Amino acid sequence: MSLVFRIIVLLGIAIPFLAILCHSFSPENPTDRRVLVLVGDLAIKSSHSLYFKSLENRGFQLDFKLAGDPKIALHRYGQYLYDALILFSPSIERFGGSINTAAIMDFVDAGHDLILVADESASDLIREVATECGVDFDEDPGAVVIDHINYAVSTTDGDRSLIAADDFIKSSIILGSNTIEAPVLFQGIGQMVNPSNDLVLKLLSASPSAYSANPKSKLSNPPAIYGSAISLVSVVQARNNARILISGSLKMFSNQFFRYGVQKAGSPTKHDKSGNEQFLTEISKWVFHERGHLKAVNVRHHRVGEVDEPSMYRINDDLEYSVEIFEWTGANWEPYVADDVQVQFYMMSPYVLKNLSTDLKGVHHTSFKVPDVYGVFQFKIEYQRLGYSSLSLSKQIPVRPFRHNEYERFITAAFPYYGASFSMMAGFLLFTIFYLYNK
Amino acid sequence: MEKASDLMSKLQALLSMKAWKLKTKQQELLIRVSILLLVYVLAFITRLFSVLRYESMIHEFDPYFNYRTTLYLTQNGFYDFWNWFDSESWYPLGRIIGGTLYPGLMVTAAIIYWTLRFLRFAVHIREVCVLTAPFFASNTTLVAYFFGKELWDSGAGLVAAALIAICPGYISRSVAGSYDNEGVAIFALLLTFYLFVKAVKTGLLAWALASAFGYFYMVSAWGGYVFIINLIPLYVLVLLVTGRYSMRLYVAYNCMYILGMLLAMQIRFVGFQHVQSGEHMAAMGVFFLMQVFYFLDWVKHQLNDPKLFHAFLRITVSSAVGLGAIALGLGTASGYISPWTGRFYSLLDPTYAKDHIPIIASVSEHQPTAWSSFMFDFHILLILFPAGLYFCFKRLSDATIFIVMYGLTSMYFAGVMVRLILVATPAVCLISAIAVSATIKNLTQLVREKPKTTHSGSAKGTTGTKTSSKGSFDQSLPFQKNGAIALLLGVFYLLSRYAIHCTWVTSEAYSSPSIVLAARGAHGNRIIFDDYREAYFWLRQNTPPDAKVMSWWDYGYQITAMGNRTVIVDNNTWNNTHIATVGRAMSSYEDEAYEIMQSLDVDYVLVVFGGVTGYSSDDINKFLWMVRIGGGVFPVIKEPDYLVNGEYRVDRGAAPKMLNCLMYKLSYYRFGELTTEFGKPPGYDRARGVEIGNKDVKLEYLEEAFTTSNWIVRIYKVKPPNNRW
C-alpha cells in the first residue's frame, strides 16, 4: 500500500514538473510560465484575486510566497526557477532567503520579467529596486499623488488622492487593440522617470493638475514632483528585452478597484466599471511577452543571381539581403508586416541605409549595390519600435577591392597609349636594324 | 710489361711530389677561396646565437607580419597573396596587403621554401623565415668581397668580407629570427652598388642591366631603395661636375635608370610614385642632365669652334636648367609631383619629425643616434673609416669616389636615425677594409723587404708593390722593420679586439627576440619571461574568432600573427587618424573611452605593463606618445593635463587626469594590492621605481579577463552596455 502511495506521490510531483518542462519559457516560446508572487500579506491573494485569476486563466503558474519567507529563492543550481517575478509586498524591509536587490536585478538581466508594486508604505528596499530600474518614487515618505481636478468622484475619498487617470501611452502594442474607455483608478505614490534612462516609459501619466504631497500635513513647500511629469505606472524594456512594470499603487490591482464604478470629476459620464481590469490585464500580457515580441531569423545575403552566402564581397557588387521577422501572439509566431524595417550597410557610419520591403509572409528583403569603399562592413538592423521588443542584428562581412585581373583589360580611351608604345617598339626595332646593318 | 710501366708511373708520381706543390698563384687562389668560404660560414653561424639562447622563433614586431604574409603566400599562392585583402588588421578599414608591402622578402623566403620542398627537404616555413636573414648576410659577404676587389684589390675584398660578416651594425638586423626586410635589402643594396660601380668602370651594358635588376630586387624588398635612387644620381652629378663624364658613365646610368625605373614601377606599392614623387625627381633630373651633356659633346664635336661653343653652352645650360625648374615647379604646384614624405624630411632635418609627425618620432629606432651606439656598432671601424677615406682620396677613381660618397652620406643618415646605421655599415666596412688592407700590405712589404735588396727583387711583385716601394722606403729608416712588426701586431691586436667585441655584442645584445624576455636572477641564474606568447595564445584559445582587440599599435602585428585576432591598429602606421583614435581612447577617462571603443566594436583591450617585472618598455612609458599622437589629431587631448612640472609621473604627485585615464587604470588595476619588492609598500612600480598614486582603481566599463604570470600583458574585456539604462 505504501509503495502504491509513494508511486502516486511521485507521479503527482513528476507530472506537473514534466508539464512545466514542456511549456517552459524559451526563445521559441517567449511567454512566461512560472511566476513567483511575493506578497507582504497572504490576504492579498484573496483581496487581489481577480487579477491573479486572470493570470492563472491565461496559463500562468503562480507561486505565492510571503516576501519574508526564508525558503524563497530565485534560482537553484544555476537555473532560474521562475520566468517572472511579481512583487506585491511594498512595505517589506528585507526579503527572505537569498533574494535582495542584486538578486532581483540579476534575475532581470538574465532576461526575466518583473512587476514591482509600491504604495504609500513603500520601503527603502522597494524604492531601491525601482531606482535600479530607472524610476524614482517620491522621497517624501507620506506623500501620495493628489489631484483636485481629475479626481474620481467618491464618497469615501476626502483628500482627493483617488485619481481617475486616462493619460495612457499611445501604443496599441502595449495596451491592446481595444481602447480603454473608462479611466483607471489610482491611489498611491507618484514616480519620476530618471531622465538619463532612455529605456523607461511613462505608461500612465498624471494630469497636469496633479502633485505629490502628504495629504495629512500642510503644504508648506512647493511639491517636489508635480504635473504630468508624474508617472503613475511606468514600464521598462531592458536591452535584453526583459520587461518591468512599476506601479505606485497596490490598490489599483485590487478586486475593490476592479469593480468600482468611476466618474471623473467634472465629467458627466459615469462608467459602471473602472478601466483597471482591462488596463492591468493588457499590461500583464505585454509584460509577460504575450504581445509585442519579435524575432528575426534566417538572415541571408548573397550576390544577385547567386544563392550561397559569400565570405567576402567586392566593391560595387550587387547584393540581396533578406531577413524573416515574426511576431509572437502568445500561442504562435505570426509573420510581422511592417514597411519601416531598415538595413544599414555599416562601417563606422552607414554607407547604405535602405527600407526593407515585405512579402506579407514575414520575409523582409532588399537589394543594393556595395559602395565603392573597401573595409569590414556590417549588415545592421536596429529596429526599435514602441512596444515591440528591440531587434538588433549585425553581421560582419568584409568588402575587398578589385583583384588585379578584374579591371577592364582594354580601354578605348587608352588606344593612343597602346599605339604609342607599339609604334615606339617598331621604331626601335627599325632603328636598330638600320644602325647595325647600314654601312 | 704492363706491370713494369705501372711501377714506373708510380715511381714517377712519387718522384714528382714537387709537382704537388702549387704555384704561387694557385696557392693564393686556394687561400682566398678558403678564407671566403670560412667567412661565409662564419657570417651564418655567428647569427645563430639567438637560436641557441632562445629557440628558433621570429623576433620582434614587424617580422611577425612578414612571417604571417609569407605563410599566406606559401599556402595560397602568389596571386592570392598579390590580391590579399586582410580584414583582420586596421578594423574596420582593412588593409590591402598585396598593394601595401614590399614583397621581396616574402617571395624570397617562399622560393627558398619551395626549392627545399622540391629537393625533398621537409622544412617548416618558419625555419626558412628564421634563417633567411643569416643566409643573406652570408651572401652579402661575397658581394662585399667583390666590391672590395673592385674598389681596391682582392686583399681589401677579403678584409671587407670578414669585417662585414661580424659587424654588429649589420648583425643587429640580421640575426636568425629577425625576419625583416632589411635582412635581404642590405644584400640587394650592396649588390646594386657593386654592379653599378662595375658598370661605370667597364661601360658595359650587361653590368648596367644587372645593376637595374639588382635595383629591382632592392625595390621589391625595402623602402630604403630611395637611398639608391638618390645616391646614384648624386654620384653621377659629382662625376659630371668634376669633369669625369664619360661614355661609360652615360651607358651605365641611362640603362640603369630607365630599366630600373620600369622594373620598380611593377611593384604595386611603388607604382607611379617612381615618376611622380619628389623623392625620385633627382634621378630624373640627372637623367635629363646626362642627355644635355651628351648633346653638348656632340655639338662641340660638330662646331669645332671654342668661342661659338661657349656661347652655345651658356644658352643651352641656362635654358635646360630653367626648363627643369619650371617643370618641377609646375608639377609640384599642380600636384602631379607629390611633395616629399615626412620620413624623407625627417632624414634631412632631424628635428622635423619631433615637431610635425609624432608618430615617426615615437619609434625608438627613428631617434638620432647616440655616440655610444656608434661605438657599439662599429667599434674600431669608426677609427679605420677616416683612415680608409684617406686611402680612397689618395687613389681617386670612379669607384673610390662612389664609396666615399656612399660612406659620407650614409654616415650622415646614420647620425640622424639609429636604424640607418645599418645602411652605413657596408660602406664603413668597405672603407675600413681598404684602410686595413692597405696598411697591412705596406707594413708586410717593409717586413719582408730584405735589407740591402736590389730593386730587381721588389720589381717582381705586383704593381702595388712597385708604387709603394718607389717612395721613401728605399732609404730604410732606422728600426723600420721592428717598427713595422710592432705596428702589424698592433693592427692584429685591434682586429682581434674587434672580433671579440662583435661576438660579445652579438651574443649579449642583439640576439634577444624581444618577445621573450630574459633577466638575471639574484643568483645569476637566467629567468625567462614568456608573457607575450602566453597572452597571445590565451587570446587565440579563449576569445571568439571575430573578437576585436584594441592595443597600442606596437603589438598589432603580433596579435594578428600569434593571437589570430582582429586588431584596430598595427605596426603599419599608414593611418594616423586611426592610431590617434586609439591614443585618444587610452588617454581619456573610462566613460569617454568606452564610447570610442563601442564605435570601433572593441571586445578586448590589451596593455603591456612592466611594473611587476621592471620591464621598462611598457605602455606607461609609451603613454607620452599616445597622448601626443592622440592630441595631434584630437585637440581635446592636451598634453599639459598629464604633466606635472613638465614630466610624466605615476606616483602620488601625478596629474589627476593621468591617475584616472584608461591606460593608467588598466595598467594598475589591482596593482595596489601587490607587493612587488621586499621592503617596499604595496603598489611599488619597479619599472619606474615609485609607489603608484592611485591604488584603488575601479573599473566600470571593462573587466579584467586575463593577466599573464608576470603581469607583463594584461587583457581586459569590454562589458556590454548596461542592460537597464
Interface residues (C-beta under 8 A of the other chain):
Chain A: M105 V108 D109 E132 C133 G134 S196 N197 D198 L199 V236 A238 R239 N240 A242 I244 M312 M347 M348 Y374 G375 V376 F377 Q396 P398 V399 R400 P401 R403 H404
Chain B: Y79 W82 N83 F85 S87 Y91 P92 L93 G94 I96 D546 T566 S599 L600 P720 P721 N722 N723 R724 W725
